[in-house]
Amino acid sequence: MDAMLDPTVLQTLWFALIAFFFLAYFVLEGFDFGVQMNVATFWRRGSRTRGTVLQTVGPVWDGNEVFLITGGALLFAAFPEWYATLFSGFYLALLLLLLVLIVRVCAFKWRSKVDSERWRTSWDIVHVIGGFAPALLWGVAFGNIVAGVGIDENHWVTTSLLGLLNPFALLGGLVFVLLFWLHGTLYLALKVTGTLREDANRLAGILVWPTILAGAAFLLWYQLAHSHAGWTWIPLVLAALALVAVVPLNRLRREGLAFTATTTAISGAVVTLFGGLFPYVLPSTGDPANSLTVANASSTEHTLTVMLVALCILLPLVLAYTAWAYRVFRHRISDEDTPMPGSELLEKAKKGYREAFEQE
């Protein structure tokens, strides 16, 4: 107990916990973004097929966002200086990200509320934007966080908005888009039947190659130029091997294993980024003395201890609910299962969900 109350141990533990929540968010919400991107891929197949694509994440997408909300709240409480400095320099980018995520919620909730093709098409466009834009913004943001930005002695970010759009960060944005798109496509192949399943598998076989190339370039650039730890070569190599493994697994149509491989790749990439960032939380590209570390950006020992006790109680509940939700909605679906507004099938679907809930 005394070791756990040591400030250095607590700060390191909370840094790891913040990394865990973002890892869980990118793994879970990553395939949500990828599925939304595929609304554009299967656009010409009509509104019903686009609805089927979205229905694969319909029961779980909002639960996946819990990890972002919790992670953001914990970041604010555990490392308030990190949180404040981030918003001083990333305010416009994070505001845009928040706006896109809010409108994305409306697209999920309102798409089926009106029996109009124009209405559904309009929200499908929002879905496509809601898939690509957050992935790109997250990639650019994390590219700048791990590479560092200009910080003055008052811990204000001095890098301009255009300065944030540097080659390394833009490559990070591209990698996030490609990786989430591949991840979501494999999830789609795992959740649908018929020709849509085959088309998703073929698309995954195409997407994996640019994802491997862009991901390798980004992680190698980071490891060689910006990482502060040598051990992060291990998760980096693991992420690379997992991505390469998608190629034979996809050809063999081992969809579950292929999806597990992209999950491993995302996890390895996140561990590489956070592991190479430690002990910093936001490095300064100017005077190193202005950098934020886990030591000078954290809350008090008492705050970290109280939060840890609360998290030990609440986190198992969150994880249990998440596992339960995926178990309930584990079955494949097809176009015939997709209800249209005002149809009898919609009422049958609602009844089916109620019965599944009662059985569980």
C-alpha positions in Angstrom: 0.0 0.0 0.0 2.9 2.4 0.8 4.4 1.7 -2.6 1.0 2.4 -4.3 0.9 5.8 -2.4 4.3 6.8 -3.6 3.8 9.9 -5.9 6.0 8.6 -8.7 4.3 5.2 -8.7 0.9 6.9 -8.8 1.8 9.2 -11.6 3.2 6.4 -13.7 0.2 4.2 -13.0 -2.2 7.0 -14.1 -0.2 7.6 -17.2 -0.6 3.9 -18.0 -4.3 4.1 -17.2 -4.8 7.0 -19.6 -3.0 5.1 -22.3 -5.3 2.1 -21.6 -8.5 4.1 -22.1 -7.3 5.6 -25.3 -6.2 2.1 -26.5 -9.6 0.7 -25.7 -11.3 3.7 -27.4 -9.2 3.4 -30.6 -9.8 -0.4 -30.8 -13.5 -0.2 -30.2 -14.4 3.2 -31.8 -11.9 2.6 -34.5 -14.0 0.0 -36.2 -17.1 2.2 -35.7 -15.2 4.9 -37.7 -14.2 2.3 -40.3 -17.8 1.0 -40.7 -19.0 4.6 -41.2 -16.3 5.1 -43.9 -17.7 2.1 -45.7 -21.1 3.8 -46.1 -19.3 5.6 -48.9 -17.7 2.4 -50.2 -21.2 0.7 -50.7 -23.0 3.9 -51.6 -24.3 2.7 -54.9 -25.9 -0.4 -53.4 -28.7 1.7 -52.0 -30.1 3.0 -48.8 -31.0 -0.4 -47.4 -27.4 -1.7 -47.8 -26.0 1.4 -46.2 -28.4 0.8 -43.4 -27.2 -2.7 -43.0 -23.6 -1.5 -42.8 -24.5 1.0 -40.0 -26.6 -1.6 -38.2 -23.5 -3.7 -37.5 -22.4 -1.0 -35.0 -25.8 0.3 -34.1 -26.1 -1.5 -30.8 -22.5 -0.8 -29.6 -21.2 2.5 -31.0 -22.5 4.6 -28.1 -21.0 2.2 -25.5 -17.6 2.5 -27.2 -17.6 6.2 -26.7 -17.7 5.7 -22.9 -13.9 5.0 -23.1 -13.3 8.4 -24.6 -15.5 10.2 -22.2 -14.0 8.4 -19.2 -10.5 8.8 -20.6 -11.0 12.6 -21.1 -12.4 13.0 -17.6 -9.5 11.1 -16.1 -7.0 13.1 -18.1 -8.5 16.3 -16.7 -8.5 15.0 -13.1 -5.1 13.2 -13.1 -3.1 15.5 -15.3 -4.8 18.9 -15.3 -1.7 20.7 -16.6 -1.5 18.4 -19.6 -5.2 18.9 -20.2 -5.0 22.7 -20.0 -1.9 23.0 -22.2 -3.4 20.7 -24.8 -6.5 22.9 -25.1 -4.3 26.1 -25.3 -2.8 24.9 -28.5 -5.2 22.3 -29.9 -8.4 24.2 -29.1 -9.7 24.7 -32.7 -8.8 21.1 -33.7 -10.4 19.6 -30.6 -13.5 21.8 -31.0 -13.9 20.6 -34.6 -13.4 17.0 -33.4 -16.1 17.5 -30.7 -18.5 19.1 -33.2 -18.0 16.2 -35.6 -18.6 13.6 -32.8 -21.8 15.4 -31.8 -23.2 15.6 -35.3 -22.2 11.9 -35.7 -24.5 11.0 -32.8 -27.4 12.8 -34.5 -26.7 10.7 -37.7 -27.0 7.5 -35.7 -30.1 8.6 -33.9 -32.0 10.4 -36.6 -31.3 8.5 -39.8 -34.3 6.1 -39.5 -36.7 8.6 -38.0 -38.2 9.9 -41.3 -39.4 7.7 -44.2 -37.6 9.7 -46.9 -34.8 8.7 -49.2 -33.4 12.2 -49.2 -33.5 12.3 -45.4 -31.5 9.0 -45.1 -29.1 10.1 -47.9 -28.3 13.3 -46.1 -27.5 11.5 -42.9 -25.5 8.9 -44.7 -23.3 11.8 -46.0 -22.9 12.9 -42.3 -21.9 9.3 -41.4 -19.1 9.3 -44.0 -17.8 12.6 -42.7 -18.2 11.2 -39.2 -16.0 8.3 -40.0 -13.1 10.0 -41.9 -12.9 13.3 -40.1 -12.4 12.1 -36.5 -9.9 9.5 -37.6 -7.9 12.1 -39.4 -8.1 14.6 -36.5 -7.1 12.0 -33.9 -4.1 11.0 -36.0 -2.9 14.6 -36.5 -3.4 15.4 -32.8 -1.5 12.4 -31.5 1.2 13.0 -34.1 1.8 16.4 -32.6 1.5 15.2 -29.0 4.1 12.5 -29.3 6.5 14.5 -31.5 6.1 17.7 -29.4 5.1 21.2 -29.9 6.4 24.7 -29.0 5.7 25.4 -25.3 6.6 28.6 -23.5 7.5 29.0 -19.8 3.8 29.4 -18.9 3.0 26.1 -20.5 1.1 27.7 -23.4 1.4 26.1 -26.8 3.1 28.5 -29.2 2.8 26.3 -32.3 0.3 27.8 -34.8 -2.6 25.8 -36.3 -0.7 25.6 -39.6 2.3 24.4 -37.6 0.3 21.5 -36.3 -0.3 20.4 -39.9 3.3 19.2 -40.3 4.4 16.2 -42.4 4.7 13.8 -39.4 1.3 14.7 -38.0 -0.4 14.5 -41.4 1.2 11.1 -41.9 -0.3 10.1 -38.5 -3.7 11.3 -39.7 -3.4 9.2 -42.8 -2.3 6.1 -40.8 -5.3 6.5 -38.4 -7.7 6.7 -41.3 -6.3 3.7 -43.1 -5.9 1.6 -40.0 -9.5 2.3 -38.8 -10.9 1.8 -42.2 -9.2 -1.6 -42.5 -10.3 -2.4 -38.9 -13.9 -1.5 -39.6 -14.0 -3.4 -42.9 -12.9 -6.6 -41.2 -15.5 -6.0 -38.5 -18.1 -5.5 -41.2 -17.0 -8.8 -42.9 -17.4 -10.5 -39.5 -20.9 -9.2 -39.0 -22.7 -9.5 -42.3 -23.6 -12.3 -44.7 -23.9 -12.8 -48.5 -22.3 -10.6 -51.2 -21.8 -7.8 -48.7 -19.5 -10.0 -46.7 -17.5 -11.0 -49.7 -17.2 -7.4 -50.9 -16.0 -6.4 -47.4 -13.4 -9.1 -47.5 -12.1 -8.0 -50.9 -11.9 -4.4 -49.8 -9.9 -5.5 -46.7 -7.5 -7.3 -49.0 -6.9 -4.0 -50.9 -6.7 -1.7 -47.8 -4.2 -3.8 -46.0 -1.3 -2.9 -48.3 -1.4 1.0 -48.0 -2.0 0.5 -44.3 1.1 -1.6 -43.9 3.3 0.9 -45.9 1.9 4.1 -44.2 1.9 2.5 -40.7 5.5 1.2 -41.0 6.7 4.7 -42.2 4.9 6.5 -39.4 6.0 4.2 -36.5 9.6 3.9 -37.8 9.8 7.7 -38.1 8.4 8.1 -34.6 10.7 5.5 -33.1 13.9 6.8 -34.7 13.2 10.6 -34.4 10.9 11.1 -31.4 10.7 8.1 -29.1 12.2 8.3 -25.6 12.3 4.6 -25.0 14.2 1.7 -26.6 11.8 -1.0 -25.4 9.0 0.3 -27.7 10.6 -1.6 -30.6 8.8 -4.6 -29.1 5.2 -3.4 -29.5 6.2 -1.7 -32.8 7.4 -5.0 -34.3 4.3 -6.7 -32.8 2.0 -4.2 -34.5 3.9 -4.7 -37.8 3.7 -8.5 -37.7 0.0 -8.3 -36.8 -0.7 -6.1 -39.9 1.2 -8.4 -42.2 -0.7 -11.4 -40.8 -3.9 -9.8 -42.0 -2.9 -10.6 -45.6 -2.9 -14.4 -45.4 -5.8 -14.5 -42.8 -7.9 -12.4 -45.2 -7.2 -14.6 -48.1 -8.1 -17.7 -46.0 -11.3 -15.8 -45.0 -10.4 -16.2 -41.3 -12.3 -13.1 -40.5 -12.2 -13.4 -36.7 -8.4 -13.9 -36.6 -8.0 -11.0 -39.2 -10.0 -8.7 -37.0 -8.0 -9.8 -33.9 -4.8 -9.0 -35.9 -5.9 -5.4 -36.6 -6.9 -5.1 -32.9 -3.4 -6.2 -32.0 -1.9 -3.8 -34.5 -3.8 -0.8 -33.0 -2.9 -1.9 -29.5 0.8 -2.2 -30.4 0.8 1.2 -32.1 -0.8 2.9 -29.1 1.6 1.2 -26.7 4.5 2.3 -28.9 3.3 5.9 -29.0 2.5 6.2 -25.3 5.6 4.1 -24.2 7.9 6.3 -26.3 6.3 9.4 -24.9 6.9 8.6 -21.3 8.0 10.2 -19.0 6.8 13.2 -21.0 3.1 13.9 -21.6 3.8 16.8 -24.0 7.4 17.5 -25.0 8.6 21.0 -25.9 10.3 21.4 -29.3 12.0 24.5 -27.9 13.4 24.7 -24.4 13.3 21.2 -22.9 12.7 22.8 -19.5 9.2 23.8 -20.7 8.2 20.2 -21.4 5.3 18.7 -19.5 6.1 15.4 -17.7 4.1 13.0 -15.6 5.7 14.7 -12.5 5.0 18.3 -13.2 1.6 17.9 -14.9 -0.1 15.6 -12.4 -2.6 16.2 -9.6 -1.8 15.8 -5.9 -1.0 12.4 -4.4 -4.3 12.5 -2.5 -6.3 13.1 -5.7 -4.6 10.3 -7.6 -5.2 7.9 -4.7 -8.9 8.7 -4.3 -9.4 8.4 -8.1 -7.6 5.1 -8.2 -9.9 3.6 -5.5 -13.0 4.8 -7.5 -11.7 3.5 -10.7 -11.0 0.0 -9.2 -14.7 -0.1 -8.3 -16.2 1.3 -11.5 -13.9 0.0 -14.3 -14.9 -3.7 -13.8 -18.5 -2.7 -14.2 -17.8 -0.8 -17.5 -15.8 -3.8 -18.8 -18.5 -6.3 -17.8 -21.2 -4.2 -19.5 -19.2 -3.9 -22.7 -18.5 -7.6 -22.8 -22.2 -8.3 -22.2 -23.4 -5.9 -25.0 -21.1 -7.6 -27.5 -22.3 -11.0 -26.5 -25.9 -10.1 -27.0 -25.4 -8.5 -30.4 -22.9 -11.1 -31.7 -25.0 -12.5 -34.6 -24.5 -11.7 -38.3 -27.1 -9.7 -40.2 -28.1 -9.2 -43.8 -30.0 -6.7 -45.9 -33.2 -8.5 -45.2 -32.7 -7.8 -41.5 -32.4 -4.1 -41.9 -35.7 -2.3 -41.0 -36.9 0.7 -43.0 -38.8 3.6 -41.3 -42.4 2.9 -40.9 -42.1 -0.8 -41.8 -43.4 -3.9 -39.9 -39.8 -5.1 -39.9 -38.8 -2.2 -37.7 -41.3 -3.3 -35.1 -40.1 -6.9 -35.4 -36.6 -5.8 -34.9 -37.5 -3.9 -31.7 -39.3 -6.9 -30.5 -36.3 -9.1 -31.3 -34.0 -6.8 -29.3 -36.4 -6.9 -26.3 -36.5 -10.7 -26.4 -32.7 -11.0 -26.7 -32.4 -8.7 -23.7 -34.8 -10.8 -21.7 -33.1 -14.0 -22.6 -29.7 -12.7 -21.5 
